[in-house]
């Protein structure tokens, strides 16, 4: 379980839900971990304390992922604080829903800025720090492959963009022995989409397993892709959705 010993990881949006679970999973496997947060300083401090109790270094960095300067600064600061960077997890994202005719320019820009430009800029800033054997894992959505409902068009468009980004970047960074992969969660029990929410029964009905996933399920997939066991996997899309897209 210490296959990431000596590795340094940055998880964007690592204060709660899937992001926090990823940060903890990487630490449990031996990594020092930096996380970014926008407003939840208390939650960020709690994640840091939990990682430190496992005997690993942890740091929380305030950064608005929609701000290009803040993204670059947070990546550089993470590498400086940890003494380098081996793993980047592009987790930060937002979910906004509206029919096309009702979507405002501000909503469209917010989704594109955080969900697409954010991972691109974080990756751009991380590449100079990543050594051979480095890992980039981005969190997308199973909704990129199966859209249910009529208000998620723009949101899922931003998530499908991450598929092409992952495949293209895998080609670009392959010669450097840096792998690039995408994890696509389905319905996952988080504050944003609780398993006892208004539409949870409908979402469970779409799943082959008939249940919600947990943040730990997604974190396990990320930890595997970050590990030496996944050294020959790149440009891949790993969907963790209980069979929603089966």
PyMOL commands that set and color helices and strands:
alter all, ss='L'
color gray80, all
select helices_A, chain A and resi 17-28+41-53+68-82+100-102+105-127+142-144+153-174+200-205+215-226+228-230
alter helices_A, ss='H'
color red, helices_A
select strands_A, chain A and resi 8-11+32-37+58-62+87-90+135-139+179-185+237-240
alter strands_A, ss='S'
color yellow, strands_A
deselect
rebuild
show_as cartoon
